[in-house]
Amino acid sequence: MKQDWKPGTMIYPLPAVLVSCGKEESEYNIITVAWTGTICTNPPMCYISVRPERHSYEIIKRNMEFVINLTTKDMAFATDWCGVRSGRDYHKFDEMKLTPGQCTVVSAPLIEESPLCIECRVKEIVSLGSHDMFIADVVNVRADDRNLNPETGKLELAEANPLVYVHGGYYGLGEKIGKFGWSVEKKKS
């Protein structure tokens, strides 16, 4: 039997990402975001939604760039900490011993400990209510070569132990149960 609940955001799991921003080292900051995702393949576009009162909001709005850094189980503590502490009071890179790295296209720093860093340039800001959505063009992706299959060159991101967020909790992924298209694949005789 199902119960009716008031409308809410219950689409889970979501990636728990660290968004890095800032043009100068003095303004570098990290914000934890779960309201993020892909919105277009061609051209590649994604979004993050951020509350206007968050410290990173003005940094991103001013510079119109940010980096989505995917996180891992090993980064879970830092991911949570960067979401509950303000960059107004802490230098999050230093506090969490995360390494700011240089991006190829944008001025914002990437996080070296992340297995995949997505460089984004803001295309539009949409005010939605509690959050504003930063719609962005993906201008470059940096992948850690530790997660590349040496034979195929394919990114094996699941091997990095990605971190996901489910209704207030952080989780690792479970075992692989299929792949895209496996339900309609022709069986070999």
HELIX and SHEET records of a PDB file:
HELIX    1   1 GLU A   25  GLU A   27  5                                   3    
HELIX    2   2 HIS A   55  ASN A   63  1                                   9    
HELIX    3   3 LYS A   73  MET A   75  5                                   3    
HELIX    4   4 ALA A   76  VAL A   84  1                                   9    
HELIX    5   5 LYS A   92  GLU A   95  1                                   4    
HELIX    6   6 ASP A  145  ASN A  147  5                                   3    
HELIX    7   7 LEU A  157  ALA A  160  5                                   4    
SHEET    1   A 3 LEU A  14  PRO A  15  0                                        
SHEET    2   A 3 LEU A 163  VAL A 166 -1                                        
SHEET    3   A 3 GLY A 169  GLY A 172 -1                                        
SHEET    1   B 7 ASN A  29  VAL A  33  0                                        
SHEET    2   B 7 VAL A  17  CYS A  21 -1                                        
SHEET    3   B 7 GLU A  65  ASN A  69 -1                                        
SHEET    4   B 7 LEU A 116  SER A 127 -1                                        
SHEET    5   B 7 ASP A 132  ALA A 143 -1                                        
SHEET    6   B 7 MET A  45  VAL A  50 -1                                        
SHEET    7   B 7 THR A  36  CYS A  40 -1                                        
SHEET    1   C 2 PRO A 100  GLY A 101  0                                        
SHEET    2   C 2 LEU A 110  ILE A 111 -1                                        
END                                                                             
